[in-house]
Amino acid sequence: MTIEKKTEGTELEIIVGGRLDTTTAPQLEAELKRSIDGITALNFDFSALEYLSSAGLRVLLAAQKVMNRQGTMSIRHVNETIMEVFEITGFSEILTIE
């Protein structure tokens, strides 16, 4: 998995590539914990994400809970495979997917 961050003021974009699964989810979770303080807009770019497991969904849900208190969160550039995971799990109803 690759993680790239772009910060502009209180807006943070995280570009995730590869596989977000049991092995890599702790990396994203740690990166979010380091980076999310003071952020009012968190945007994920999933254009290079190939696979998403339940461990990845858990990290996204935790991030959404934090951002509900301090701002907004959106997920952008989701491919069909990842969108299907969001729809089957009901996460498409919880998350803002653009």
Number of C-alpha atoms within 10 A of each C-alpha: 17 15 13 11 14 11 13 9 10 13 17 21 19 21 19 20 17 16 18 24 16 13 12 15 22 15 15 19 17 11 15 18 10 9 15 18 12 12 18 17 19 23 20 19 20 19 16 16 20 17 17 19 15 14 16 20 18 13 18 21 15 13 17 20 12 15 19 12 9 16 15 17 24 16 19 15 15 19 14 10 12 17 16 14 17 19 11 9 13 11 17 14 10 11 15 14 17 10
